[in-house]
Structures are given as structure tokens and as C-alpha cells.
Amino acid sequence: MRILLRVKPGASRTAVGGRYDGPSGPALVVAVAARAVEGQATKAVLTAVAAEFGVRRSAVTLVRGATSRDKLVEVEGEANDIRAQLELLLG
């Protein structure tokens, strides 16, 4: 399942949850403590998303937005479980 993300690098702590209504539609907000330097924030985002959805890190791949705050990721797993968790996180 593909999920739109809005990343907030340099946050005080890592958190996944909230809704950002951007130009591409509603996106899940992911705040990470890592800075947006040399892909550190992107790696932290992928790890945080995997943990939140209860999948292995290798089950989350970046589709688009390596250097952008707006990212599109693919999360492999049971679609109904992922969709239910996404709805909960979006609020």
C-alpha cells in the first residue's frame, strides 16, 4: 500500500501521527529527530514508519521524495491492517 508522508526533520523526538492536507492529498505526518543531511532524516522516517505499522524495515520502501519533505512510501503487508492503522494515525 502506498502512503503519502509529510516529514518534519529535526524534531525533539520521533513521532508518527497527524494529518497534513497538502497538494497531493492528505498525508501522514512523521516527525524525526534526525536532520535532513545526507539522507539521515529519510532513513529515520522509513524506520519510524516500519515500527508504527508493525512491519520489517525492509517492507517499507521510498517511492518518491528522497530530498523533499513530501514523500511517498510503499508499505508491504496486509492491506486491511495497514489501512486501519493509517486511518487511526491520521486521526
C-alpha positions in Angstrom: 0.0 0.0 0.0 1.3 3.5 -0.9 1.2 6.2 1.8 1.9 9.9 1.4 4.1 11.4 4.2 4.9 14.9 5.4 8.2 14.8 7.2 9.3 17.2 9.9 13.1 16.7 10.4 15.0 18.0 13.4 12.1 17.4 15.8 12.7 17.0 19.5 11.5 13.3 19.3 10.3 10.8 16.7 6.6 10.7 16.3 4.2 9.3 13.7 0.7 10.7 13.6 -1.4 13.6 12.4 -2.7 14.8 9.1 -1.3 17.2 6.6 -3.6 18.3 3.8 -1.1 19.0 1.1 -1.4 19.5 -2.7 -1.3 15.7 -3.3 -4.0 15.0 -0.7 -3.9 14.0 2.9 -0.5 12.9 4.2 0.6 11.2 7.4 2.9 13.4 9.5 6.2 11.9 10.6 8.5 13.9 12.9 12.1 12.6 13.3 15.0 13.9 15.4 17.4 13.3 12.5 18.5 16.3 10.5 17.9 16.4 6.7 21.6 15.8 6.0 22.8 13.1 3.6 19.6 11.2 3.8 19.6 10.7 7.6 16.1 12.0 8.0 14.8 9.8 5.2 16.3 6.7 6.8 14.8 7.7 10.2 11.4 8.2 8.6 11.4 4.7 7.0 12.4 3.1 10.3 9.7 5.0 12.2 7.0 4.1 9.6 8.0 0.4 9.7 7.8 0.4 13.5 4.4 2.2 13.6 2.9 -0.2 11.1 4.5 -3.3 12.7 6.5 -4.4 9.7 10.1 -5.1 9.0 12.2 -2.1 7.9 12.8 -3.9 4.5 9.0 -3.8 4.0 9.0 0.0 3.7 10.5 1.5 0.5 10.7 5.0 -0.7 8.9 5.6 -4.0 9.3 9.4 -4.3 10.7 12.4 -2.5 14.2 11.5 -1.4 15.1 15.1 -0.8 11.7 16.5 -0.1 9.5 16.9 3.0 6.7 15.3 1.0 7.4 11.6 0.4 5.6 8.6 -1.0 6.4 5.2 0.5 5.3 1.7 -0.2 4.4 -0.4 2.9 4.2 -4.2 2.3 1.9 -6.2 4.4 -1.7 -7.0 5.0 -3.6 -4.1 3.2 -6.5 -4.1 5.7 -4.3 -3.9 8.7 -2.2 -1.1 7.1 -5.3 0.8 6.1 -6.8 0.5 9.6 -3.6 1.7 11.2 -3.3 4.6 8.8 -6.8 5.8 9.5 -6.1 5.7 13.2 -2.8 7.7 12.8 -4.4 10.3 10.5 -7.0 11.0 13.2 
